[in-house]
Every structure is written in structure tokens, then in C-alpha cells.
Amino acid sequence: MQKYYALLSGLHPTLPKAELESLIEVTNSKAKIIYNFDGVSIIEGFLDANNIVKRSGYIKEMGYLLGIYEDIDYNDIVKKLKDYGIKEAKVKGFRYKGFSHHINIPNVEISLSRELDKNGINANPRSNTIVRIIITEGIIIAGLLISIQENSYKERIRNRPFKRPGQIDQQLSRVMVNLSRLKDNYVFLDPFCGTGSLALEACSLNASLSICMDLDINMVKGSMLNMKSYDCCKSYLIVRHNVVKMPLKDESIDSLSTDPPYGRSTSTNKKGYKILTKNFLEEGLRVLKKGSYVVYAGPSYERPYIIAKDLGYEMIGTYDMFVHNSLNRQIVVVRKT
């Protein structure tokens, strides 16, 4: 059985692994995560690593696993590279969050490069074939790089014409859409679209239709401006509407991800976070197809997961993250049963 490694972002302790699990599911991969080190997941099975990394927000790279060592075994790495038919390669080391300072990365790179040369594999610093050495938790993970994140979506963070204070950043937006298990040609909904960050990511991830709703006319106009600025959508619909009764057919939505208004810089139209969230989750039970995933955010002190749980959604996961001194955000992932 093939084994892979995934190098994860350090921006959150658990969201990158959750995103990886969702993308394994979304890409119909026959694989599962079998072990997690700090910053690195080990996967067994068969998967499309290029597609997973291309879609991801918090997965930095993926590759074939060559070995996991307490003391690096150069001969074992060389043997496995030959099994893959590798004729030349570049060795690149990486230390995750300062782990294992007793392991000298330049020395490992030099020593492995010498072993490659001695055993008929050209250690070429210009090679596009990369042998990855990752140091974490006192161990060494060796891999053969398949795909590395290009972060092209981050251009939208800098370049979108309409912005507002407190909006979820584009990287987290992508992660939230992935957690909603959006597949190719799915219909996506964000009922509190704000500046359109989530709907824009759904478009770029090949949704057949990305629906963006908001009651604030300024947000509707701003979202339209942002969507028109990027040619990445098959089809999108931006509507000014209340979430109490959405203009959507029953069981017409495949995937839903949203960030309801909360915090000092937003308006809840005098309803409050809990009421608004309950309203959209109740409508979600009508408009979502059976088995569809819902991802939403809220202030941790409101315990937003309870709202979905009380309505009968299946709990998948909750993820708390620090925003600033007066706000911790909770990301909630649930499924309509």
C-alpha cells in the first residue's frame, strides 16, 4: 500500500488536518490518515496529491513517504529512490516550528547528497525532483515531493477591490469551503456572503453555481464587484435577501459555508448572532440535500455548535481560533442527516 506525507500549515493546530481529511473525501481518494506528527500527516492508500494540494488552503505540500527515522538511514533512502527510478534529485531540508535543533539540516542535506552521488543518483541542486527531509518531534521524515502549494488564491487577498474590517481572510475562506466538502459541479451557498470571500473560493474550486446572499445592499454590490474582478466562475448568483425564507427550492444545495455577522464591526440587523444562525440553519434543513455539509463561524463564547446540534444536525467538528484580544472564533462543521 502506497504511503504519503502531507506538510501542513502551522496557522492552526487542528484545522489543517481537518481540511486534509475533507479533501481526501472530496477527491474520492481511497486513502486514510494513519498517523499525525506536529505539522505532518502520514497517509496510506491511493490519492491524487496534486489535486488535493491545488485545492487546499492549509496544506503546504504532499509527497511519497520514503521513511520515518530517529537516526537517518541514508542507504534506505537511496534504495527507495532507486525503486522509484530516480536518476537525479535535489535534497531540501525543512524544520517544523524549530523542532529538534540537535539535527543539523545542512549536514543532513550534504550527507544525503553525497550518498546519492556515490550510488549513481545525480545530486543536482537544479533538479526539479526534490527529496524532502522534514524535521519534527525529534524524528526525520524523508519523502519524494509530488506537489507544492502555489498559493495563487492569495492574490485575491491583496487585489480584490471591495474589502471590509473583520472579514475572514481568503486562506481561511478556502479552508472553510473545503470543509463543506464542495465537489466539482456542486451548487454552493453562502447566506451571509459579506464581501463574497467564500463564494469566490467556491467558484475557483469549480462549483457549477455559487450563490451569494446578504441583506446589506452595500455587501451585495461589493460582492458583485469582487466576483466580476476574477474570471474563475462557471456561474454565480448574488442576491439581496433575508435568510428566514431563502428563494431556493427544497434540497437544491450541495454545500454551504458561511460567516454570520458578529463582533463590533458588523450589524446583525438587531436580531443577534444566535437568532440569525438559528434562522439560516433551519432553512438549511429545507434547502440542503441529504448528507450535505454545513460550515459556519461564530464567537466562541456563544458556543455556536449547540445551535446546529439542537436542530438535529450531525456534529463533525469544532475548531476554536484566536482573532484578537476580544474575540475567539469557532468554526463549526456539521452535516444534514
Beta strands, then each sheet from edge to edge (+ up, - down):
strand 1: 3-8
strand 2: 30-37
strand 3: 40-46
strand 4: 59-69
strand 5: 88-95
strand 6: 122-123
strand 7: 130-136
strand 8: 139-148
strand 9: 187-190
strand 10: 209-214
strand 11: 236-240
strand 12: 253-258
strand 13: 288-299
strand 14: 314-324
strand 15: 327-335
sheet 1: 2+ 3- 1+ 4- 8+ 7- 5- 6-
sheet 2: 11+ 10+ 9+ 12+ 13+ 15- 14+
end
